């Protein structure tokens, strides 16, 4: 069973908006983290080519969400920079959880446990 094309576009837009919002919220605690870039980073996540009613599609979607969250949160910082690492981990965790919740795909949610 495949997801309707309009629903897929909406899902990608929701994920993009959610990841941008997470980056913006994180900017308040991280100082110049996204400020230097002129605002929040928007990351789109493609979903139109996946069938989220199958485990394989759900797994690929989760990998895409994780990669998008990493980009939206500024990429993994040097592990020696503990304050940035803490911000990054929190930002990424919130971005992934929010994206999965908004996507509302049970198999994707099951993938993150």
Phi, psi and omega in degrees: 000127184256150179284141180300138182306320179294319178295323178295316178297318178297317178300316179295320179293319179296314180297318179299314180295318182295316180294322177295319179296320179296318179297322180292316179299317179295332181299328180293330181263345184254006178070242187276009185311305177255348180300321180297337182266001177085018178137191183291152177268129178257129180235121177271146179238117180288134179227347188296338182265006183247149172254103185282003176268003177238146183302321182297314178295320179296320179296317178295319179299317180297319177299318179296317179298316180298317179294319179295320178296320177300315179294315183297331182265011172093007181080158182292124179280170174303129183299343178283345180266081190300322180294320178289323179296318178297315178299313182301312181300316180293314179301312183296316180299315180293320180297315180295311181299316180295318180295317180294318178298315182290328179295327177055051176242108186308321181289328177291316177301320179294330180296328181270353175083000000 
